[in-house]
Amino acid sequence: MGWIGARSPDDDGGRLARRDHSGHEGLDVCEVVDGVAVRRPPCEKGRREPAGAVPTSETVDHMRRLTCGAIGSALGVLVYRLVATGDLTLDTGIGRRVRPLGPLSVTIDAPRDTVFDVIAAPYLDRTPRALAAELEVLERGSDIVVAVHRTPIGWGMVATTVESVRFLRPATVSFRLLRGPVPHVVEQFALAEGSGDTRLDYTGELGTDFASLGARWGELVARRWVATVATSLERIRLEAERRAGVGRRH
């Protein structure tokens, strides 16, 4: 078999036409070096892809996996942010699990009526400016309100809950979640009068959907929820004892 390198009349790029005297397909003549035709196999490894070559199926699949992973991660972060801040409530009733909140208890050196007033005043009366960033009353009645509570939860996020709050003087304040990071929360403050003091007890329950997956989320929410309530109880104690102390001095 012989190969004679000659320029094709139709080839303006200087590539060499192939002529196989044996009549069989052979090797491509890719270039001429010092007047000698250099032959290479058509499928030679390492052969450069021409500019603008279409990506292989493996490359496309890899790009698709990367794109799907990035989209999935972004959606996961978005859903977490929406649920954690209370902007999205997943309330399906499927696999509902309920866990307790508390109990917590604090003894306050103040009469029960004073403690009750400290709890009720920001809801039933005008909300103090000091609490404006945390509490907003949407609807106010004589013994029930619908209120928004806002709690910073880190990473620049603020959890927002909407709750109905009912006041039964002088012994009970009840809360029911209408919208928040979980589909179900009910809570209660119970005030028991002692000998010149008041015992304030907190109990509640929190429910999540989607069985064990939701239960793990509920544990995270409950931990922060109870910590927030504990802070509120301490604030109530300090304010009630301050008011009781002022009254006694006069």
KADAHU-V322468 format. One line per field, one symbol per residue. phi: phi as a letter, one per 30 degrees, with the letter a starting at -180 (. if undefined). burial: b if it has 9 or more other C-alpha atoms within 8 Angstrom, else e. Layout:
BEGIN
phi: ???
burial: ???
END
This chain:
BEGIN
phi: .bccdbddddcccidcdcbcddicdbcdccacchicdccbdecddiddddeiddeddddddddddddddddddddddddedddddidbccccididbbbdcidbbbccdaddddddddddedcdcdddddcddcbbddbbcdbbbcbccbbdbjhicbdcbcbcbcccdccbbcbbdcaldbdbbbbaccccdcdibbccccbabbbbcihddddddddddddddddddedddddddddddddddddddc
burial: eeeebebeeebeeebbbbebeeeeeeebbbbbeeeebbbbeeeeeeeeeeeeeeeeeeebeeeeeeeeeeeeeeeeeebebbbbbbbbbeeeeeebbeebbebeebbbbbbbebbbebbbbbbbeebeeeebebbbbeebeeebbbbbbbeeeeeebbbbbbbbbbbeeebbbbbbbbbbbbbbbbbbbbbbbeeebbbbbbbbbbbbbbbeebbebbeebbeeebeeebeebeebbebbbebbeeeeee
END
